Amino acid sequence: MTEQRFVDRVRHDRRRRIKRIALAVLALVVMVTLGWLIWFSSVLAVRGVDVEGQTTLKRSQILRAADVPTGRPLARVDLTAIESRVAALERVESVDVSRSWPHTVAIDVVERKAIIVSNVAGAIRGIDREGIDFRSYSSAPSKLVEATISVTDPERALETRRSVARVVDLVTRREPTLRRQLQSVSAASKDSIELDLTSGRTVVWGSAAKGERKLEVLRSLLRIDATRYDVSAPDQPTTRQ
């Protein structure tokens, strides 16, 4: 190798090293700049909140509970904390909070749906499919079935409300005709549910178990002129005049 070629080779290697160093420095600068823009600057700060899914709650109620820190960099907003605050609203069944770049926090709520109403501690309360009483009414809505639940122990009362709500929900979804005849429900425990129908008829339902089978049996049983229909043991149903 000639001396000139050796010098050229050294210069070429030096330029390559300088180029690599320059690219590394540039990449670092870009990363630091992006990190500053995302985590510390106001360029990507929260400027608005989108709320979706509410039905009975007002948007202002959700925003007040969410307490989203407007002006804070979106990347530094604690979404879990916002979810916890919104989830604490008694009408909220679930909530999902996410970032909508570049400036928005998105809140998507699913509200509880009342299946029955019942007197809870002297108040008329709407109860969802899980047995949770989550809202009060000044009077029982005509579209909801009123349930009399004579259980005082809180844990057993919750279980009983859940069972009653699931039975009513099943009847509502699968047997609209029967639902129109359903006037009220009573239960002394989760295993002793009774349906009060029009014309003074009573259905002894029992527990919420085997609901589909009980409905199937009850369809045939209601063709019999009786005042009391017992499907608590659906494979051995009975009627009484």
C-alpha positions as a printed NumPy array, in Angstrom:
array([[   0.   ,    0.   ,    0.   ],
       [   1.403,    3.396,   -0.996],
       [   1.778,    6.198,    1.512],
       [  -0.992,    8.252,   -0.153],
       [  -3.428,    5.379,   -0.089],
       [  -2.638,    4.822,    3.601],
       [  -3.307,    8.507,    4.371],
       [  -6.588,    8.365,    2.412],
       [  -7.624,    5.253,    4.317],
       [  -6.932,    6.921,    7.678],
       [  -8.908,   10.003,    6.634],
       [ -11.821,    7.852,    5.467],
       [ -11.906,    5.915,    8.753],
       [ -11.749,    9.167,   10.705],
       [ -14.68 ,   10.635,    8.735],
       [ -16.707,    7.461,    9.374],
       [ -16.028,    7.691,   13.109],
       [ -16.946,   11.377,   13.179],
       [ -20.126,   10.63 ,   11.209],
       [ -21.108,    7.844,   13.624],
       [ -20.461,   10.094,   16.602],
       [ -22.422,   12.924,   15.015],
       [ -25.378,   10.613,   14.295],
       [ -25.289,    9.287,   17.857],
       [ -25.224,   12.823,   19.258],
       [ -28.069,   13.824,   16.926],
       [ -30.116,   10.804,   17.99 ],
       [ -29.523,   11.661,   21.641],
       [ -30.553,   15.267,   21.053],
       [ -33.707,   14.125,   19.27 ],
       [ -34.556,   11.706,   22.097],
       [ -33.969,   14.318,   24.775],
       [ -36.036,   16.848,   22.833],
       [ -38.89 ,   14.389,   22.324],
       [ -38.737,   13.405,   25.975],
       [ -38.934,   17.03 ,   27.023],
       [ -41.802,   17.712,   24.601],
       [ -43.781,   14.687,   25.801],
       [ -43.083,   14.72 ,   29.534],
       [ -42.386,   18.321,   30.528],
       [ -43.475,   20.899,   27.946],
       [ -46.972,   22.325,   27.4  ],
       [ -46.883,   21.394,   23.705],
       [ -48.653,   18.074,   24.414],
       [ -50.548,   19.183,   27.512],
       [ -54.154,   18.305,   28.335],
       [ -56.562,   20.776,   26.789],
       [ -59.814,   18.846,   26.789],
       [ -61.747,   15.827,   28.077],
       [ -64.045,   13.607,   26.001],
       [ -66.816,   11.804,   27.907],
       [ -68.795,    8.968,   26.317],
       [ -71.331,    6.377,   27.438],
       [ -73.249,    8.258,   30.121],
       [ -77.033,    7.909,   30.132],
       [ -78.393,    9.254,   33.425],
       [ -75.27 ,   10.961,   34.703],
       [ -74.511,   14.461,   33.516],
       [ -71.221,   15.162,   31.778],
       [ -70.473,   17.771,   34.437],
       [ -70.841,   15.143,   37.192],
       [ -68.304,   12.878,   35.521],
       [ -65.881,   15.727,   34.862],
       [ -66.124,   16.866,   38.467],
       [ -65.404,   13.371,   39.74 ],
       [ -62.601,   12.793,   37.199],
       [ -60.793,   16.005,   38.168],
       [ -58.547,   15.83 ,   35.088],
       [ -55.529,   18.141,   35.52 ],
       [ -55.851,   20.45 ,   32.509],
       [ -52.509,   21.883,   31.417],
       [ -50.448,   18.948,   32.63 ],
       [ -48.454,   17.032,   29.99 ],
       [ -50.727,   14.287,   28.704],
       [ -48.076,   11.611,   29.236],
       [ -47.882,   12.432,   32.948],
       [ -51.612,   12.25 ,   33.663],
       [ -52.446,    9.446,   36.107],
       [ -55.158,    7.543,   34.221],
       [ -55.58 ,    4.979,   37.002],
       [ -56.364,    7.689,   39.526],
       [ -58.959,    9.212,   37.19 ],
       [ -60.562,    5.796,   36.675],
       [ -60.75 ,    5.265,   40.43 ],
       [ -62.43 ,    8.611,   41.013],
       [ -65.027,    8.09 ,   38.283],
       [ -65.634,    4.474,   39.326],
       [ -66.529,    5.758,   42.8  ],
       [ -69.709,    7.284,   41.365],
       [ -72.432,    4.878,   42.463],
       [ -74.119,    4.784,   39.054],
       [ -70.918,    3.767,   37.24 ],
       [ -70.497,    0.061,   36.562],
       [ -67.169,    0.371,   34.726],
       [ -64.969,    3.08 ,   33.263],
       [ -62.081,    3.186,   30.826],
       [ -59.765,    6.202,   30.692],
       [ -57.232,    6.661,   27.895],
       [ -55.036,    9.241,   26.237],
       [ -56.192,   10.666,   22.918],
       [ -53.162,   12.408,   21.492],
       [ -52.193,   15.141,   21.301],
       [ -54.307,   16.961,   23.909],
       [ -57.27 ,   14.935,   25.17 ],
       [ -58.179,   12.548,   27.968],
       [ -60.965,   10.176,   26.888],
       [ -63.387,    8.809,   29.503],
       [ -65.745,    6.007,   28.481],
       [ -68.257,    4.981,   31.14 ],
       [ -70.788,    2.172,   31.381],
       [ -73.591,    2.988,   33.766],
       [ -75.384,    0.471,   35.917],
       [ -78.83 ,   -0.494,   34.674],
       [ -81.676,   -0.897,   37.134],
       [ -83.442,   -4.257,   36.819],
       [ -85.62 ,   -4.048,   39.926],
       [ -86.439,   -1.528,   42.645],
       [ -86.577,   -2.291,   46.332],
       [ -86.863,   -0.539,   49.671],
       [ -83.345,   -0.33 ,   51.066],
       [ -82.96 ,    1.39 ,   54.435],
       [ -86.17 ,    3.323,   53.882],
       [ -85.339,    4.522,   50.357],
       [ -86.586,    3.292,   46.984],
       [ -83.418,    2.125,   45.307],
       [ -82.667,    0.907,   41.799],
       [ -80.809,   -2.414,   41.788],
       [ -78.664,   -3.744,   38.947],
       [ -78.076,   -7.323,   37.807],
       [ -75.307,   -7.782,   40.38 ],
       [ -77.599,   -6.831,   43.24 ],
       [ -75.991,   -3.414,   43.73 ],
       [ -78.378,   -0.669,   44.814],
       [ -76.98 ,    2.365,   43.092],
       [ -79.582,    5.104,   42.826],
       [ -82.672,    6.448,   44.566],
       [ -86.13 ,    7.218,   43.171],
       [ -88.8  ,    9.455,   44.632],
       [ -91.295,    6.775,   43.598],
       [ -90.931,    3.361,   41.987],
       [ -90.797,    3.641,   38.168],
       [ -93.662,    1.741,   36.531],
       [ -91.28 ,    0.033,   34.088],
       [ -89.323,   -1.648,   36.884],
       [ -90.436,   -4.614,   38.972],
       [ -90.715,   -3.9  ,   42.666],
       [ -89.058,   -6.491,   44.895],
       [ -89.761,   -7.094,   48.576],
       [ -86.63 ,   -8.582,   50.11 ],
       [ -86.976,   -9.496,   53.766],
       [ -83.321,  -10.113,   54.562],
       [ -81.459,   -7.979,   57.087],
       [ -77.914,   -9.377,   56.979],
       [ -76.017,   -7.165,   54.463],
       [ -74.158,  -10.008,   52.745],
       [ -77.236,  -12.213,   52.452],
       [ -79.305,   -9.238,   51.324],
       [ -76.83 ,   -8.574,   48.499],
       [ -76.936,  -12.232,   47.431],
       [ -80.74 ,  -12.188,   47.506],
       [ -80.995,   -8.959,   45.519],
       [ -78.583,  -10.395,   42.959],
       [ -80.623,  -13.584,   42.574],
       [ -83.912,  -11.695,   42.278],
       [ -82.474,   -9.247,   39.726],
       [ -81.103,  -12.063,   37.59 ],
       [ -84.438,  -13.887,   37.584],
       [ -86.298,  -10.722,   36.567],
       [ -83.665,   -9.976,   33.923],
       [ -84.067,  -13.489,   32.496],
       [ -87.853,  -13.181,   32.367],
       [ -87.594,   -9.738,   30.761],
       [ -85.223,  -10.924,   28.039],
       [ -86.723,  -14.32 ,   27.289],
       [ -90.436,  -14.108,   28.129],
       [ -91.93 ,  -10.67 ,   27.347],
       [ -95.476,  -11.991,   27.788],
       [ -94.698,  -13.289,   31.27 ],
       [ -92.896,  -10.039,   32.07 ],
       [ -96.087,   -8.087,   31.32 ],
       [ -97.933,  -10.282,   33.815],
       [ -95.254,   -9.873,   36.484],
       [ -96.425,   -7.428,   39.144],
       [ -93.848,   -7.851,   41.896],
       [ -91.297,  -10.22 ,   43.39 ],
       [ -90.651,  -11.288,   46.95 ],
       [ -87.804,  -13.202,   48.548],
       [ -86.887,  -14.188,   52.097],
       [ -83.541,  -15.55 ,   50.844],
       [ -81.701,  -16.114,   47.591],
       [ -83.312,  -19.551,   47.376],
       [ -86.933,  -18.563,   48.034],
       [ -87.91 ,  -16.226,   45.202],
       [ -91.605,  -15.876,   44.37 ],
       [ -93.151,  -14.082,   41.404],
       [ -96.491,  -12.371,   41.876],
       [ -98.474,  -12.407,   38.627],
       [-101.737,  -10.844,   37.556],
       [-105.052,  -12.471,   38.52 ],
       [-103.747,  -13.38 ,   41.961],
       [-101.329,  -16.025,   40.713],
       [ -98.01 ,  -16.853,   42.36 ],
       [ -94.96 ,  -18.629,   40.956],
       [ -92.639,  -20.299,   43.454],
       [ -89.327,  -19.894,   41.627],
       [ -86.826,  -20.851,   44.301],
       [ -83.216,  -19.942,   43.519],
       [ -81.849,  -18.308,   40.375],
       [ -80.341,  -21.625,   39.277],
       [ -81.712,  -23.494,   36.231],
       [ -83.53 ,  -20.374,   35.091],
       [ -83.896,  -21.434,   31.461],
       [ -85.316,  -24.795,   32.47 ],
       [ -87.76 ,  -23.182,   34.897],
       [ -89.01 ,  -20.852,   32.172],
       [ -89.507,  -23.779,   29.816],
       [ -91.556,  -25.668,   32.419],
       [ -93.518,  -22.588,   33.451],
       [ -94.654,  -21.943,   29.868],
       [ -96.549,  -25.22 ,   29.914],
       [ -97.609,  -24.966,   33.535],
       [ -99.331,  -21.609,   33.065],
       [-101.815,  -23.255,   30.702],
       [-103.284,  -24.891,   33.789],
       [-105.874,  -22.878,   35.692],
       [-104.296,  -22.508,   39.124],
       [-103.299,  -19.904,   41.676],
       [ -99.894,  -21.272,   42.649],
       [ -97.242,  -22.703,   40.335],
       [ -94.104,  -24.237,   41.783],
       [ -91.06 ,  -24.594,   39.495],
       [ -88.429,  -24.452,   42.228],
       [ -87.662,  -28.083,   41.317],
       [ -88.277,  -27.805,   37.557],
       [ -88.258,  -31.545,   36.928],
       [ -91.028,  -31.993,   39.517],
       [ -93.305,  -28.961,   39.061],
       [ -96.591,  -28.648,   40.904],
       [ -99.7  ,  -26.479,   40.833],
       [-102.31 ,  -25.63 ,   43.411],
       [-105.793,  -24.23 ,   43.023]])
